[in-house]
Amino acid sequence: MARTKKVGITGRFGARYGRKAKRTVKSIEENMKKKHVCPKCDRPAVKRQAVGIWKCSKCDTVFTGGAYVPQTPMLKTANRNIKRVVGGD
């Protein structure tokens, strides 16, 4: 088995695809596989089920989100603008 101390999760690619592409994939996949905060119960227990489908292991809430992260930057921007217009909480 190859050593993966430097390359981490992208060690499966071996010597292929280049350094920059592997670094990009590494950052995306590590962020995708970590536990995210649930929007309903505020616990770090959300895991990815499939592309765009996320599930909280504590409260069993299933919701849709981005392909790699549950809340995309565009969603955060939209929520901020809605709160500003409506005069949110």
GROMACS elastic network, one bead per residue, 0.5 to 0.9 nm:
[ bonds ]
;  ai    aj funct       b0    kb
    1     4     6  0.89714   500
    2    11     6  0.71567   500
    2    12     6  0.83351   500
    2    14     6  0.78168   500
    3     6     6  0.81071   500
    3     7     6  0.83859   500
    3     8     6  0.86633   500
    3    11     6  0.74347   500
    4     7     6  0.51522   500
    4     9     6  0.74584   500
    4    10     6  0.78638   500
    4    11     6  0.52993   500
    4    12     6  0.86327   500
    5     8     6  0.56232   500
    5    11     6  0.86261   500
    6    11     6  0.85339   500
    7    10     6  0.55868   500
    7    11     6  0.54885   500
    7    22     6  0.78421   500
    7    23     6  0.78277   500
    7    26     6  0.77666   500
    8    11     6  0.57277   500
    8    12     6  0.88501   500
    8    26     6  0.74007   500
    9    12     6  0.70926   500
    9    25     6  0.87025   500
    9    26     6  0.61618   500
    9    29     6  0.77620   500
    9    30     6  0.75937   500
   10    13     6  0.57624   500
   10    14     6  0.77973   500
   10    22     6  0.61789   500
   10    23     6  0.79926   500
   10    25     6  0.72365   500
   10    26     6  0.59427   500
   10    29     6  0.89408   500
   11    14     6  0.56471   500
   11    15     6  0.87220   500
   11    22     6  0.88462   500
   13    16     6  0.57816   500
   13    17     6  0.74202   500
   13    22     6  0.80338   500
   14    17     6  0.85095   500
   15    18     6  0.73019   500
   16    19     6  0.87488   500
   16    22     6  0.88783   500
   17    20     6  0.83520   500
   17    21     6  0.63705   500
   17    22     6  0.68986   500
   18    21     6  0.57784   500
   18    22     6  0.63578   500
   18    23     6  0.88018   500
   19    22     6  0.52847   500
   19    23     6  0.61670   500
   19    24     6  0.87230   500
   20    23     6  0.51318   500
   20    24     6  0.62605   500
   20    25     6  0.86984   500
   21    24     6  0.51898   500
   21    25     6  0.62597   500
   21    26     6  0.85584   500
   22    25     6  0.50807   500
   22    26     6  0.59593   500
   22    27     6  0.86536   500
   23    27     6  0.62558   500
   23    28     6  0.86641   500
   24    27     6  0.53716   500
   24    28     6  0.63073   500
   24    29     6  0.86277   500
   25    28     6  0.51896   500
   25    29     6  0.59646   500
   25    30     6  0.83969   500
   26    29     6  0.53077   500
   26    30     6  0.59557   500
   26    31     6  0.84453   500
   27    30     6  0.53662   500
   27    31     6  0.61685   500
   27    32     6  0.85395   500
   28    31     6  0.53352   500
   28    32     6  0.60974   500
   28    33     6  0.87371   500
   28    68     6  0.70876   500
   28    69     6  0.88872   500
   29    33     6  0.60541   500
   29    34     6  0.86461   500
   29    68     6  0.76407   500
   30    33     6  0.53017   500
   30    34     6  0.63342   500
   31    34     6  0.55731   500
   31    35     6  0.85147   500
   31    36     6  0.89653   500
   31    68     6  0.76280   500
   31    69     6  0.73537   500
   32    35     6  0.81204   500
   32    36     6  0.86915   500
   32    47     6  0.83233   500
   32    48     6  0.74143   500
   32    67     6  0.85872   500
   32    68     6  0.50770   500
   32    69     6  0.57522   500
   32    70     6  0.86514   500
   33    36     6  0.88342   500
   33    47     6  0.71385   500
   33    48     6  0.72829   500
   33    68     6  0.85421   500
   34    46     6  0.85267   500
   34    47     6  0.73582   500
   35    44     6  0.56478   500
   35    45     6  0.55002   500
   35    46     6  0.54020   500
   35    47     6  0.57254   500
   35    48     6  0.86819   500
   36    43     6  0.79908   500
   36    44     6  0.50312   500
   36    45     6  0.60395   500
   36    47     6  0.67993   500
   36    56     6  0.87763   500
   36    69     6  0.82131   500
   36    70     6  0.75557   500
   37    40     6  0.88285   500
   37    41     6  0.82410   500
   37    42     6  0.55931   500
   37    43     6  0.51995   500
   37    45     6  0.61492   500
   37    46     6  0.60257   500
   37    56     6  0.84883   500
   37    70     6  0.89028   500
   38    41     6  0.56460   500
   38    43     6  0.54170   500
   38    44     6  0.61273   500
   38    45     6  0.63853   500
   38    46     6  0.56670   500
   38    55     6  0.84002   500
   38    56     6  0.62116   500
   38    58     6  0.88712   500
   38    59     6  0.87157   500
   38    61     6  0.82893   500
   39    42     6  0.56170   500
   39    43     6  0.81835   500
   40    43     6  0.83681   500
   40    56     6  0.88990   500
   40    59     6  0.80850   500
   40    61     6  0.76139   500
   41    44     6  0.89010   500
   41    56     6  0.87144   500
   41    58     6  0.80880   500
   41    59     6  0.69433   500
   42    45     6  0.85776   500
   43    46     6  0.79566   500
   43    56     6  0.84548   500
   43    58     6  0.77324   500
   44    56     6  0.83187   500
   44    58     6  0.89343   500
   45    55     6  0.81176   500
   45    56     6  0.52713   500
   45    57     6  0.55219   500
   45    58     6  0.63121   500
   45    59     6  0.88007   500
   46    54     6  0.64179   500
   46    55     6  0.53459   500
   46    57     6  0.63114   500
   46    58     6  0.82925   500
   46    61     6  0.88146   500
   46    70     6  0.83443   500
   47    53     6  0.88359   500
   47    54     6  0.57426   500
   47    55     6  0.55874   500
   47    56     6  0.63997   500
   47    57     6  0.74957   500
   47    70     6  0.88155   500
   48    51     6  0.74454   500
   48    52     6  0.75808   500
   48    53     6  0.61299   500
   48    55     6  0.64154   500
   48    56     6  0.89064   500
   48    67     6  0.87620   500
   48    68     6  0.80851   500
   48    69     6  0.82631   500
   48    70     6  0.80675   500
   49    52     6  0.79378   500
   49    53     6  0.54591   500
   49    54     6  0.54322   500
   49    55     6  0.65123   500
   50    53     6  0.51711   500
   50    54     6  0.72378   500
   50    67     6  0.81135   500
   51    54     6  0.83606   500
   51    64     6  0.89332   500
   51    65     6  0.86703   500
   51    66     6  0.76551   500
   51    68     6  0.73433   500
   52    63     6  0.83771   500
   52    64     6  0.53970   500
   52    68     6  0.71708   500
   52    69     6  0.79947   500
   52    70     6  0.73225   500
   53    62     6  0.70946   500
   53    63     6  0.59924   500
   53    65     6  0.63156   500
   53    66     6  0.79581   500
   53    67     6  0.77375   500
   53    70     6  0.80284   500
   54    61     6  0.82443   500
   54    62     6  0.57086   500
   54    63     6  0.54510   500
   54    64     6  0.59740   500
   54    65     6  0.69090   500
   54    66     6  0.89593   500
   54    69     6  0.88037   500
   54    70     6  0.66054   500
   55    58     6  0.89666   500
   55    59     6  0.87076   500
   55    60     6  0.62744   500
   55    61     6  0.56115   500
   55    63     6  0.64720   500
   55    64     6  0.87236   500
   56    59     6  0.58384   500
   56    60     6  0.50108   500
   56    61     6  0.52757   500
   56    62     6  0.65828   500
   56    63     6  0.87339   500
   57    60     6  0.53254   500
   57    61     6  0.77368   500
   58    61     6  0.81304   500
   63    70     6  0.84758   500
   64    67     6  0.89199   500
   64    70     6  0.71402   500
   64    71     6  0.89245   500
   65    68     6  0.83312   500
   65    69     6  0.68432   500
   65    71     6  0.56857   500
   65    72     6  0.71131   500
   65    75     6  0.88148   500
   66    69     6  0.51770   500
   66    70     6  0.51959   500
   66    71     6  0.60843   500
   66    72     6  0.56132   500
   67    70     6  0.74595   500
   67    72     6  0.86963   500
   68    71     6  0.88951   500
   68    72     6  0.84551   500
   69    72     6  0.62117   500
   71    74     6  0.81515   500
   71    75     6  0.61777   500
   71    76     6  0.69637   500
   72    75     6  0.52515   500
   72    76     6  0.66024   500
   72    77     6  0.88750   500
   73    76     6  0.51639   500
   73    77     6  0.63296   500
   73    78     6  0.87146   500
   74    77     6  0.50897   500
   74    78     6  0.61528   500
   74    79     6  0.86335   500
   75    78     6  0.50462   500
   75    79     6  0.61028   500
   75    80     6  0.85336   500
   76    79     6  0.52072   500
   76    80     6  0.61845   500
   76    81     6  0.87003   500
   77    80     6  0.51499   500
   77    81     6  0.62538   500
   77    82     6  0.86656   500
   78    81     6  0.51537   500
   78    82     6  0.61389   500
   78    83     6  0.86372   500
   79    82     6  0.50996   500
   79    83     6  0.61783   500
   79    84     6  0.85728   500
   80    83     6  0.52409   500
   80    84     6  0.62215   500
   80    85     6  0.87857   500
   80    88     6  0.89789   500
   81    84     6  0.50014   500
   81    85     6  0.61924   500
   81    86     6  0.85303   500
   82    85     6  0.52150   500
   82    86     6  0.59546   500
   82    87     6  0.80216   500
   82    88     6  0.75982   500
   83    86     6  0.52428   500
   83    87     6  0.54017   500
   83    89     6  0.73558   500
   84    87     6  0.52049   500
   84    88     6  0.64099   500
   85    88     6  0.77339   500
